[in-house]
Amino acid sequence: MTPKDGSPGVKKQAPDDLKREAGYYAAEMVEDGMVIGLGTGSTVAFAIDRMAERVREGLRVRGVPTSFQAEIRARNRGIPLATLNDYPELDLAIDGADQVDESLRLIKGRGAALTREKCVAAAAGELVIVVDESKVIPVLDGPVPVEVLPFALRPVILGIQALGGDAILRMGIRKDGPVVTDNGNFVLDCSFGTIADPERLEGLLSLMPGVLSCGLFCAFADKTTVVVGKGDGCRELTR
Ligand code: 5RP
């Protein structure tokens, strides 16, 4: 199994200024005293940077990171950290996404942090998703990352094929062999073409034995604000 062009790992990245715009905007939504879920990826990294500046200016927050990437970035910049076990209920989470549809359903997981991101999104009172314009589309059609227990890799691949999907084991870049998640598992990038019923697909994937979670995030739209960086300011999308 080899990575193919078009997998999330080789997707063309948006310019940094659009990501910075969205990330900085979201960081201004954080209020004193909040406990914040810190998402993973290159867009939310800008939110972490700006939040850290605000902490140096006197803002009191605690961050619950969704990955080693977020943890290292936030710790290095002086954001006090905590865990989901310290704070099972969070005020707000800020995260990125790979695709956002008109109903604010998401595909996430290019950074392989989808399982912790889903735990943090579920725990948050509000979810702020930071993206650039290219990620907002009418209908989800990108590959859906699925975190899978290595023990159950082949049964899960067969299960995804039975749903009409094409599952590709995500391979490391500057590491031989498969990507291993922060939880010690593998990631399958699963193409289904246009996803007509994302809720149903999320349910079916999530129920497969050996699947930790999938990158479809359909249950959070009511508490989601999408911040879209456009280059000349941000627009907010809510339901
Ligand atoms: C990581 C994610 C990321 O939030 C998502 O892939 C967006 O990343 P970026 O902002 O770098 O495009 O889901 O698992």
Residues whose N, C-alpha, C, O or C-beta is under 5 A from the ligand:
A	BS01	5RP	T40 G41 S42 T43 V44 D95 G96 A97 D98 K108 G109 R110 G111 A112 A113 L114
